[in-house]
Amino acid sequence: MSSDTPPASVSYDTTAARKLLAKDAATAMGLAQFTPTGPASNAVVDRLAAHIRNALPDATAQLAVLPNARRRDIVADTLEGARNLLKRNCPDPAARLTLHAKYAEQVLSVAEEWRAKKLTG
């Protein structure tokens, strides 16, 4: 897989995809501090956005089964924030990188909860 290629949704729930997300998030955080603009920054934002898009369906399914409680409110706000991030352009390049990294990690964590439930029945 090329470093400029977003993860394929078919293999998104694999350990390899989780490792790619961790690498992309770490790269984004480093770029946010030192070089928040340019082709490398744009490429990592594109990959992180793909991670978010690929995880949103399972994360949304997890939200649907959460009881009405504080955790549900937090997950709902997180997913709404992630969707808004995908729709809008963040004017601060460093914040753009950081937000994509954080939301990708959070949305994937929620999606992984759903996947774990599906496996255990």
One Martini backbone bead per residue (centre of mass of N, CA, C, O) as a GRO file, in nm:
protein
  121
    1MET     BB    1   0.095   0.037   0.025
    2SER     BB    2   0.076   0.348  -0.022
    3SER     BB    3   0.125   0.652   0.144
    4ASP     BB    4  -0.115   0.789  -0.057
    5THR     BB    5  -0.317   0.562   0.034
    6PRO     BB    6  -0.604   0.489   0.126
    7PRO     BB    7  -0.786   0.290   0.296
    8ALA     BB    8  -0.955   0.010   0.264
    9SER     BB    9  -1.265  -0.091   0.363
   10VAL     BB   10  -1.228  -0.399   0.357
   11SER     BB   11  -0.952  -0.376   0.564
   12TYR     BB   12  -1.018  -0.185   0.815
   13ASP     BB   13  -1.044  -0.418   1.060
   14THR     BB   14  -0.749  -0.448   1.076
   15THR     BB   15  -0.445  -0.436   1.217
   16ALA     BB   16  -0.309  -0.282   0.986
   17ALA     BB   17  -0.501  -0.039   0.991
   18ARG     BB   18  -0.435   0.047   1.280
   19LYS     BB   19  -0.136   0.102   1.220
   20LEU     BB   20  -0.185   0.317   1.005
   21LEU     BB   21  -0.328   0.513   1.187
   22ALA     BB   22  -0.100   0.554   1.390
   23LYS     BB   23   0.098   0.663   1.182
   24ASP     BB   24  -0.076   0.900   1.077
   25ALA     BB   25  -0.114   1.040   1.350
   26ALA     BB   26   0.185   1.088   1.412
   27THR     BB   27   0.244   1.248   1.158
   28ALA     BB   28   0.040   1.474   1.207
   29MET     BB   29   0.160   1.576   1.475
   30GLY     BB   30   0.436   1.650   1.357
   31LEU     BB   31   0.340   1.840   1.131
   32ALA     BB   32   0.190   2.043   1.314
   33GLN     BB   33   0.464   2.151   1.441
   34PHE     BB   34   0.651   2.193   1.156
   35THR     BB   35   0.453   2.106   0.874
   36PRO     BB   36   0.124   2.198   0.806
   37THR     BB   37   0.210   2.222   0.504
   38GLY     BB   38   0.148   2.053   0.213
   39PRO     BB   39   0.166   1.748   0.064
   40ALA     BB   40   0.203   1.575   0.321
   41SER     BB   41  -0.033   1.693   0.479
   42ASN     BB   42  -0.255   1.632   0.272
   43ALA     BB   43  -0.215   1.324   0.265
   44VAL     BB   44  -0.275   1.264   0.566
   45VAL     BB   45  -0.556   1.385   0.569
   46ASP     BB   46  -0.676   1.196   0.358
   47ARG     BB   47  -0.627   0.934   0.519
   48LEU     BB   48  -0.783   1.015   0.775
   49ALA     BB   49  -1.053   1.059   0.633
   50ALA     BB   50  -1.077   0.764   0.544
   51HIS     BB   51  -1.087   0.644   0.822
   52ILE     BB   52  -1.345   0.785   0.906
   53ARG     BB   53  -1.535   0.691   0.679
   54ASN     BB   54  -1.491   0.379   0.735
   55ALA     BB   55  -1.592   0.394   1.051
   56LEU     BB   56  -1.879   0.527   1.068
   57PRO     BB   57  -2.082   0.294   1.034
   58ASP     BB   58  -2.000   0.135   1.294
   59ALA     BB   59  -2.023   0.373   1.492
   60THR     BB   60  -2.326   0.421   1.438
   61ALA     BB   61  -2.418   0.141   1.532
   62GLN     BB   62  -2.317   0.174   1.821
   63LEU     BB   63  -2.489   0.418   1.897
   64ALA     BB   64  -2.772   0.274   1.861
   65VAL     BB   65  -2.704   0.069   2.126
   66LEU     BB   66  -2.683   0.281   2.322
   67PRO     BB   67  -2.758   0.404   2.602
   68ASN     BB   68  -2.908   0.654   2.775
   69ALA     BB   69  -2.613   0.835   2.819
   70ARG     BB   70  -2.320   0.985   2.843
   71ARG     BB   71  -2.177   0.806   2.634
   72ARG     BB   72  -2.373   0.864   2.404
   73ASP     BB   73  -2.323   1.169   2.389
   74ILE     BB   74  -2.023   1.150   2.323
   75VAL     BB   75  -2.047   0.985   2.064
   76ALA     BB   76  -2.235   1.176   1.912
   77ASP     BB   77  -2.043   1.420   1.917
   78THR     BB   78  -1.807   1.283   1.773
   79LEU     BB   79  -1.953   1.210   1.507
   80GLU     BB   80  -2.039   1.495   1.437
   81GLY     BB   81  -1.755   1.616   1.428
   82ALA     BB   82  -1.647   1.431   1.204
   83ARG     BB   83  -1.850   1.512   0.985
   84ASN     BB   84  -1.781   1.815   0.988
   85LEU     BB   85  -1.483   1.785   0.912
   86LEU     BB   86  -1.543   1.658   0.627
   87LYS     BB   87  -1.710   1.923   0.521
   88ARG     BB   88  -1.483   2.112   0.627
   89ASN     BB   89  -1.256   2.380   0.631
   90CYS     BB   90  -0.964   2.422   0.801
   91PRO     BB   91  -0.773   2.713   0.844
   92ASP     BB   92  -0.585   2.550   1.038
   93PRO     BB   93  -0.336   2.334   0.970
   94ALA     BB   94  -0.273   2.215   1.251
   95ALA     BB   95  -0.566   2.156   1.333
   96ARG     BB   96  -0.636   1.972   1.098
   97LEU     BB   97  -0.443   1.745   1.176
   98THR     BB   98  -0.530   1.699   1.468
   99LEU     BB   99  -0.832   1.644   1.421
  100HIS     BB  100  -0.802   1.403   1.233
  101ALA     BB  101  -0.648   1.224   1.430
  102LYS     BB  102  -0.850   1.221   1.669
  103TYR     BB  103  -1.105   1.131   1.518
  104ALA     BB  104  -0.998   0.870   1.402
  105GLU     BB  105  -0.945   0.733   1.674
  106GLN     BB  106  -1.232   0.759   1.795
  107VAL     BB  107  -1.402   0.625   1.572
  108LEU     BB  108  -1.252   0.356   1.572
  109SER     BB  109  -1.313   0.277   1.863
  110VAL     BB  110  -1.618   0.257   1.824
  111ALA     BB  111  -1.613   0.054   1.590
  112GLU     BB  112  -1.470  -0.172   1.753
  113GLU     BB  113  -1.701  -0.224   1.946
  114TRP     BB  114  -1.897  -0.327   1.731
  115ARG     BB  115  -1.723  -0.558   1.620
  116ALA     BB  116  -1.705  -0.712   1.887
  117LYS     BB  117  -2.010  -0.764   1.911
  118LYS     BB  118  -2.042  -0.924   1.646
  119LEU     BB  119  -1.846  -1.160   1.728
  120THR     BB  120  -2.009  -1.231   2.013
  121GLY     BB  121  -2.331  -1.158   1.967
   0.00000   0.00000   0.00000
